[in-house]
């Protein structure tokens, strides 16, 4: 063995022991006739002492060590005279008697410290070095512990982990598929799964009853901080269940993991909110309920003043920012600039201040009397010192803009504390969503989602009003995951395909294997999938999932470390019968 102990385990009780450690040189410093080296491995840091008076040759070798050299050190554990309370090993040091350089290192392109001088692009290019940093390694250790605990929990509740195929058939109904050419079947392609949806339903038909998998999924879609082309789901399915059974089971899992990781007890059931209420009160199907500022609808109080912005608007909505009446004109202009950004898309913003003395100031004061403005403030339950911010326009679009403004103001006011957790279920999603461009309905979740039993009679007469037996878990404004009760009746599934504009031939081509399976006794079933990367990032207090993934892609979908994607040899293309057409 190269070491008898790790760099994180020795304590004062080990004083006097002869030990051998191996690791990377974090830093070294020379003080008089002594050289001090901080030796690091995955488990921690231990200070090594080289004394010139004891062994000048050994000390001279130590003086030549550079950052990230890999070394083996033998010596005696001694109590430190100057202790370091910030290190678990800070009460001891190793008085070195032998040193071997196992491998030298070039000067790293950035410092391997928690507060590094490396930017995102540089760290992703040298990700193998970035992974040496404590903060990044801690994220992956948290991921490891969570994966094991999730498996323990689900195993305890009767779930079986079953691997499903990675090379499957392309059924492009949601995001774009990543496709893989088949050499043995020229001109034909596999797809990488966006989720194991159809396979887990087939497992229910197979009688497996309770399935789970911590599984890679792939979607060829535009990227952002919390999205990667390949990501990991906690994928689950259950037979002979209704919606309440699924929610109870997986609410229990989430509560268990919060207790395991953060020692937080959620003793009350998670709140339930309908999709319609979420959109009405927050403008989002994943509302951040750590703070208030619910939407206030004002359309019925704003008409007839000759102010076209509000008169012509389908919707007028507001939020009340507590204690913000003291905002200066510059601050209000900054909020207006924020809502005008392309990613928000509003044309402007109106405001009303309720001063501490009860007086009113407003950007629309020349159109509305104080009496009218006061009715707005009363509806919003504004208190002296509060500020009402108002947007107007088309209903769904303006609600989404108001949601962005609410989150922005909540962040400014410090109301989105990453150490506070607010969880809820959003339920009763629409089963369908209409696309004006294609003039057809699409499944809001996927085509196997069961309609609410109370709405089945409206499937053809009032298609857009049908609710799905679907549900999402939301934590701090992040969609942790979701699922639905599935259609298990072949006749109802056929009707669903027709409503989605799929001919019988198309449906058979894409999903014939599943429709055939349903002929052989499909049980009632349902399930969900949680985003595992996102779950870890929430508990790690991160805004992005990238730092909980060992080797992530950047926002262009590139792995800059291995330079992928890349071109391939013409001989490979020829073998696959593929011709690459250059962009014009």
Secondary structure, DSSP 8 states (H G I E B T S, - for coil): ---SS-TT---GGGTT-EEEEEEEEEEEEEETTEEEEEEEETTEEEEEEEETTT-HHHHHHHHT--TT-EEEEEEEEEE-SS--TTSTTTTEEEEEEEEEEEE-----SS--SSS-S--HHHHHHTHHHHTTSHHHHHHHHHHHHHHHHHHHHHHHTT-EE----SEE----SSSB--EEE-SSSTT-EEEE-S--HHHHHHHHHTT--EEEEEEEEE-B---BTTB-SEEEEEEEEEES--HHHHHHHHHHHHHHHHHHHH-----S--EEEEHHHHHHHHSSSS--TTS----EE-HHHHTTSS-HHHHT-SEEEEEEETT-TT--HHHHHHHHHHHHSTTT--S--EEEEE-TTS-EEETTTTTS-HHHHHHHHHHTT--TT-EEEEEEESHHHHHHHHHHHHHHHHHHTT---TT---EEEEE--BSEEEETTTTEEEESS-TTB-B-GGGGGGTTTSGGG-BBSEEEEEETTEEEEEEEEB---HHHHHHHHHHTT--HHHHHHHHHHHHHHGGGT---EEEEEEEHHHHHHHHHT-S-SGGGSTT---TTS-BTTTTBS----HHHHHHHT-------
